[in-house]
Amino acid sequence: MNAALLLPMIALVLWSLVMWLWMYATRLPAIISMKMAMDPNAPSGQQMAQLPPRVRWKADNYNHLMEQPVLFYALALALTQMGATGTVVSALAWSYVVLRVMHSLVQALGNRIEWRFGVFVLSNIPLFGLCGYALMQALSL
């Protein structure tokens, strides 16, 4: 099996876990310092909205890593199953991972929305490239 696309996929999963740790490393101390009582009857997100923005940004980014990257995982697995190899596909996959890490850092450290949006848009370029490559591979099978 060609594992060239599995490594960037694993790297993005690992980054997601780093963001999960960072989220709780900031969230739990904030909850404790605010003496926030957890209310199971509060509407979803209402209590966490009380946390300082710098704390919420990590959770927001973790949620983002559970959304669009799912498309990347599906494409990487599909391309791996099709035996896709080569520098182009590997460069596209790693570009996506690097841009998603950059997106996380922009959001978690300062959340400059115009920078975050720019990096997000750029991250879609390799995703579109991988999708096009996968489509060409699937049509040629």
Stockholm file with secondary structure:
# STOCKHOLM 1.0

chainA/1-141         MNAALLLPMIALVLWSLVMWLWMYATRLPAIISMKMAMDPNAPSGQQMAQLPPRVRWKADNYNHLMEQPVLFYALALALTQMGATGTVVSALAWSYVVLRVMHSLVQALGNRIEWRFGVFVLSNIPLFGLCGYALMQALSL
#=GR chainA/1-141 SS CCCTTHHHHHHHHHHHHHHHHHHHHHHHHHHHHTTCCCCTTSCTTTTGGGSCHHHHHHHHHHHHHTSTHHHHHHHHHHHHHTTCCSHHHHHHHHHHHHHHHHHHHHHHHTCCHHHHHHHHHHHHHHHHHHHHHHHHHHHHC
#=GC SS_cons         CCCTTHHHHHHHHHHHHHHHHHHHHHHHHHHHHTTCCCCTTSCTTTTGGGSCHHHHHHHHHHHHHTSTHHHHHHHHHHHHHTTCCSHHHHHHHHHHHHHHHHHHHHHHHTCCHHHHHHHHHHHHHHHHHHHHHHHHHHHHC
//
